[in-house]
Amino acid sequence: MAAEFEGLAAIVTGGASGIGAATVQRLLESGAKVAVLDLRPEQAPAGAVGIRCDVGDSDSVRSAVAEAARVLGGIDVVVNNAGIGAQGDVAANDDDEWARVLNVNVLSVARVSREALPYLRESAHAAIVNTSSIAAAAGLPERVLYSASKGAIRSMTLAMAADHIREGIRVNCVSPGTANTPWIGGLLSKAADPEAERTALNARQPHGRMVEPEEVAEAICYLASPRNKSTAGVCLAVDGGMDGLRLRPVGE
Protein backbone atom coordinates (compact mmCIF):
# COMPACT_ATOMS: atom_id res chain seq x y z
CA MET A 1 0.00 0.00 0.00
CA ALA A 2 1.38 3.39 -0.98
CA ALA A 3 2.42 5.53 1.97
CA GLU A 4 0.23 8.43 0.90
CA PHE A 5 0.09 9.84 4.45
CA GLU A 6 3.82 9.53 5.11
CA GLY A 7 4.95 12.32 7.44
CA LEU A 8 1.41 13.50 8.21
CA ALA A 9 -0.23 13.57 11.64
CA ALA A 10 -3.89 12.70 12.15
CA ILE A 11 -6.31 12.73 15.05
CA VAL A 12 -9.37 10.49 15.05
CA THR A 13 -12.15 10.95 17.59
CA GLY A 14 -13.95 7.79 18.58
CA GLY A 15 -11.02 5.90 17.13
CA ALA A 16 -11.04 2.97 19.55
CA SER A 17 -13.80 0.98 17.84
CA GLY A 18 -15.95 0.59 14.74
CA ILE A 19 -15.46 3.01 11.86
CA GLY A 20 -12.98 5.05 13.88
CA ALA A 21 -10.71 2.09 14.60
CA ALA A 22 -10.82 0.98 10.96
CA THR A 23 -9.85 4.51 9.91
CA VAL A 24 -6.97 4.60 12.37
CA GLN A 25 -5.70 1.29 11.01
CA ARG A 26 -5.92 2.50 7.42
CA LEU A 27 -4.08 5.73 8.25
CA LEU A 28 -1.32 3.86 10.07
CA GLU A 29 -0.88 1.48 7.15
CA SER A 30 -0.51 4.51 4.87
CA GLY A 31 2.28 6.06 6.89
CA ALA A 32 0.45 8.53 9.13
CA LYS A 33 1.14 9.22 12.78
CA VAL A 34 -2.20 8.88 14.54
CA ALA A 35 -3.66 9.93 17.86
CA VAL A 36 -6.93 8.37 19.00
CA LEU A 37 -9.13 10.69 21.07
CA ASP A 38 -11.53 8.45 22.90
CA LEU A 39 -13.06 7.68 26.29
CA ARG A 40 -11.24 4.33 26.06
CA PRO A 41 -7.75 5.27 24.83
CA GLU A 42 -6.36 1.94 26.02
CA GLN A 43 -8.36 0.27 23.25
CA ALA A 44 -6.71 2.30 20.47
CA PRO A 45 -5.29 0.18 17.64
CA ALA A 46 -1.66 -0.81 18.05
CA GLY A 47 0.67 1.85 16.72
CA ALA A 48 -1.61 4.76 17.53
CA VAL A 49 -1.29 7.13 20.47
CA GLY A 50 -4.28 6.84 22.77
CA ILE A 51 -5.42 10.04 24.50
CA ARG A 52 -8.43 10.14 26.78
CA CYS A 53 -10.97 12.64 25.53
CA ASP A 54 -14.60 13.37 26.28
CA VAL A 55 -15.74 15.12 23.10
CA GLY A 56 -18.76 16.42 24.98
CA ASP A 57 -16.56 18.57 27.22
CA SER A 58 -14.65 21.61 25.94
CA ASP A 59 -11.84 21.42 28.51
CA SER A 60 -11.25 17.76 27.75
CA VAL A 61 -11.13 18.45 24.01
CA ARG A 62 -8.80 21.42 24.43
CA SER A 63 -6.37 19.36 26.51
CA ALA A 64 -6.53 16.29 24.26
CA VAL A 65 -5.97 18.18 21.00
CA ALA A 66 -3.02 20.08 22.47
CA GLU A 67 -1.52 16.81 23.74
CA ALA A 68 -2.02 15.16 20.35
CA ALA A 69 -0.30 18.05 18.58
CA ARG A 70 2.59 17.88 21.04
CA VAL A 71 3.08 14.14 20.70
CA LEU A 72 2.61 14.02 16.92
CA GLY A 73 4.50 17.23 16.16
CA GLY A 74 1.46 18.98 14.70
CA ILE A 75 -1.89 18.07 13.14
CA ASP A 76 -2.58 17.69 9.42
CA VAL A 77 -5.77 15.63 9.40
CA VAL A 78 -8.81 15.69 11.70
CA VAL A 79 -11.40 12.91 11.56
CA ASN A 80 -14.49 13.87 13.56
CA ASN A 81 -15.97 10.43 14.01
CA ALA A 82 -17.09 10.21 17.65
CA GLY A 83 -20.81 9.96 18.19
CA ILE A 84 -23.64 8.22 19.98
CA GLY A 85 -26.90 6.75 18.79
CA ALA A 86 -30.50 7.67 19.56
CA GLN A 87 -33.80 5.94 18.89
CA GLY A 88 -37.46 6.88 18.85
CA ASP A 89 -39.92 9.20 17.16
CA VAL A 90 -40.14 12.94 17.84
CA ALA A 91 -41.96 12.37 21.16
CA ALA A 92 -39.63 9.67 22.45
CA ASN A 93 -36.81 11.79 23.91
CA ASP A 94 -36.96 14.63 26.41
CA ASP A 95 -35.01 17.89 26.26
CA ASP A 96 -32.13 16.48 28.30
CA GLU A 97 -31.62 13.62 25.85
CA TRP A 98 -31.78 15.98 22.88
CA ALA A 99 -29.15 18.17 24.53
CA ARG A 100 -26.95 15.16 25.35
CA VAL A 101 -26.98 13.72 21.83
CA LEU A 102 -26.52 17.04 20.05
CA ASN A 103 -23.70 17.90 22.44
CA VAL A 104 -21.78 14.72 21.66
CA ASN A 105 -22.61 14.38 17.97
CA VAL A 106 -22.71 17.99 16.77
CA LEU A 107 -20.93 20.31 19.18
CA SER A 108 -18.00 17.91 19.33
CA VAL A 109 -17.29 18.60 15.66
CA ALA A 110 -17.08 22.32 16.45
CA ARG A 111 -14.98 21.77 19.58
CA VAL A 112 -12.39 19.50 18.00
CA SER A 113 -12.18 21.47 14.76
CA ARG A 114 -11.71 24.86 16.40
CA GLU A 115 -8.97 23.51 18.69
CA ALA A 116 -7.21 21.91 15.71
CA LEU A 117 -7.47 24.94 13.39
CA PRO A 118 -4.23 26.65 14.51
CA TYR A 119 -2.31 23.46 13.70
CA LEU A 120 -4.16 22.82 10.44
CA ARG A 121 -3.32 26.33 9.27
CA GLU A 122 0.35 25.42 9.56
CA SER A 123 -0.06 22.28 7.43
CA ALA A 124 0.54 22.02 3.70
CA HIS A 125 -2.01 19.18 3.46
CA ALA A 126 -4.76 20.09 5.93
CA ALA A 127 -8.04 18.16 5.87
CA ILE A 128 -11.06 17.64 8.09
CA VAL A 129 -13.42 14.72 7.51
CA ASN A 130 -16.69 14.50 9.45
CA THR A 131 -18.87 11.42 9.83
CA SER A 132 -22.48 12.09 8.85
CA SER A 133 -24.98 9.34 7.98
CA ILE A 134 -27.59 8.20 5.49
CA ALA A 135 -29.98 9.40 8.21
CA ALA A 136 -29.13 12.97 7.16
CA ALA A 137 -30.67 12.45 3.73
CA ALA A 138 -33.26 9.68 4.10
CA GLY A 139 -36.18 9.45 6.47
CA LEU A 140 -35.54 6.41 8.67
CA PRO A 141 -38.14 5.27 11.20
CA GLU A 142 -37.44 5.85 14.90
CA ARG A 143 -34.38 8.00 14.24
CA VAL A 144 -35.56 11.63 14.60
CA LEU A 145 -32.94 12.79 17.10
CA TYR A 146 -30.10 10.87 15.48
CA SER A 147 -31.11 12.17 12.05
CA ALA A 148 -31.16 15.75 13.33
CA SER A 149 -27.62 15.40 14.64
CA LYS A 150 -26.28 13.88 11.44
CA GLY A 151 -28.11 16.39 9.25
CA ALA A 152 -26.43 19.15 11.24
CA ILE A 153 -23.03 17.59 10.58
CA ARG A 154 -23.72 17.48 6.87
CA SER A 155 -24.68 21.18 6.84
CA MET A 156 -21.72 22.10 9.03
CA THR A 157 -19.39 20.37 6.61
CA LEU A 158 -20.47 22.59 3.74
CA ALA A 159 -20.25 25.77 5.82
CA MET A 160 -16.84 24.81 7.22
CA ALA A 161 -15.58 24.00 3.73
CA ALA A 162 -16.61 27.47 2.55
CA ASP A 163 -14.95 29.14 5.53
CA HIS A 164 -11.61 27.40 5.30
CA ILE A 165 -10.95 26.42 1.67
CA ARG A 166 -8.94 29.61 1.05
CA GLU A 167 -6.80 28.79 4.06
CA GLY A 168 -5.85 25.52 2.40
CA ILE A 169 -8.01 23.42 4.72
CA ARG A 170 -10.32 21.00 2.91
CA VAL A 171 -13.49 19.91 4.74
CA ASN A 172 -15.60 16.95 3.63
CA CYS A 173 -17.81 14.29 5.18
CA VAL A 174 -18.77 10.66 4.69
CA SER A 175 -22.34 9.40 4.80
CA PRO A 176 -22.41 5.71 5.74
CA GLY A 177 -25.42 3.49 5.38
CA THR A 178 -26.20 1.02 8.15
CA ALA A 179 -22.73 -0.05 9.24
CA ASN A 180 -21.71 -3.30 10.87
CA THR A 181 -20.42 -1.65 14.05
CA PRO A 182 -20.54 -2.50 17.77
CA TRP A 183 -23.46 -0.06 18.21
CA ILE A 184 -25.53 -1.94 15.64
CA GLY A 185 -24.46 -5.17 17.32
CA GLY A 186 -25.85 -3.84 20.58
CA LEU A 187 -29.17 -2.98 18.94
CA LEU A 188 -29.38 -6.45 17.43
CA SER A 189 -28.73 -8.09 20.80
CA LYS A 190 -31.76 -6.27 22.25
CA ALA A 191 -34.11 -7.19 19.40
CA ALA A 192 -36.85 -9.77 19.95
CA ASP A 193 -35.51 -11.70 16.95
CA PRO A 194 -31.88 -10.65 16.32
CA GLU A 195 -31.50 -12.69 13.15
CA ALA A 196 -34.68 -11.30 11.61
CA GLU A 197 -33.55 -7.79 12.50
CA ARG A 198 -30.12 -8.42 10.96
CA THR A 199 -31.79 -9.68 7.78
CA ALA A 200 -33.93 -6.52 7.65
CA LEU A 201 -30.92 -4.24 8.15
CA ASN A 202 -28.97 -6.06 5.45
CA ALA A 203 -31.89 -5.73 3.04
CA ARG A 204 -32.15 -1.98 3.63
CA GLN A 205 -29.02 -1.45 1.52
CA PRO A 206 -29.59 -2.09 -2.19
CA HIS A 207 -26.45 -4.24 -2.36
CA GLY A 208 -28.00 -6.52 0.25
CA ARG A 209 -25.75 -6.17 3.29
CA MET A 210 -24.58 -3.75 5.93
CA VAL A 211 -21.61 -1.53 5.18
CA GLU A 212 -18.34 -2.68 6.71
CA PRO A 213 -16.28 -0.21 8.80
CA GLU A 214 -13.27 -0.75 6.55
CA GLU A 215 -15.27 0.47 3.55
CA VAL A 216 -16.12 3.72 5.33
CA ALA A 217 -12.49 4.06 6.41
CA GLU A 218 -11.40 3.87 2.77
CA ALA A 219 -13.74 6.76 1.93
CA ILE A 220 -12.52 8.83 4.88
CA CYS A 221 -8.92 8.34 3.87
CA TYR A 222 -9.72 9.19 0.25
CA LEU A 223 -11.21 12.50 1.37
CA ALA A 224 -8.31 13.21 3.71
CA SER A 225 -5.58 12.20 1.28
CA PRO A 226 -3.10 14.84 0.07
CA ARG A 227 -3.58 13.33 -3.39
CA ASN A 228 -7.11 14.78 -3.56
CA LYS A 229 -6.38 18.47 -3.31
CA SER A 230 -9.49 19.60 -5.20
CA THR A 231 -12.02 17.64 -3.16
CA ALA A 232 -13.85 19.99 -0.79
CA GLY A 233 -17.42 20.35 0.45
CA VAL A 234 -18.24 16.78 -0.56
CA CYS A 235 -20.53 14.37 1.29
CA LEU A 236 -19.45 10.95 0.07
CA ALA A 237 -22.09 8.23 0.42
CA VAL A 238 -20.88 4.77 1.44
CA ASP A 239 -24.25 3.07 1.61
CA GLY A 240 -24.54 0.39 -1.03
CA GLY A 241 -26.71 2.72 -3.11
CA MET A 242 -29.26 3.43 -0.38
CA ASP A 243 -29.34 7.19 -0.98
CA GLY A 244 -29.53 7.28 -4.75
CA LEU A 245 -30.90 3.96 -6.04
CA ARG A 246 -34.55 2.96 -6.33
CA LEU A 247 -34.69 -0.75 -7.16
CA ARG A 248 -37.75 -2.80 -7.91
CA PRO A 249 -38.62 -5.40 -5.27
CA VAL A 250 -36.99 -8.77 -5.86
CA GLY A 251 -39.09 -10.87 -8.20
CA GLU A 252 -40.72 -8.04 -10.13
Secondary structure, DSSP 8 states (H G I E B T S, - for coil): ---TTTT-EEEEETTTSHHHHHHHHHHHHTT-EEEEEES-GGGS-TTSEEEE--TT-HHHHHHHHHHHHHHHTS-SEEEE-------B-TTSS-HHHHHHHHIIIIIHHHHHHHHHHHHHTT-SSEEEEEE--GGGTS--TTBHHHHHHHHHHHHHHHHHHHHHGGGTEEEEEEEE-SB--HHHHHHHHHSSSHHHHHHHHHHHSTTSS-B-HHHHHHHHHHHH-TT-TT--S-EEEESTTTTT-----TT-
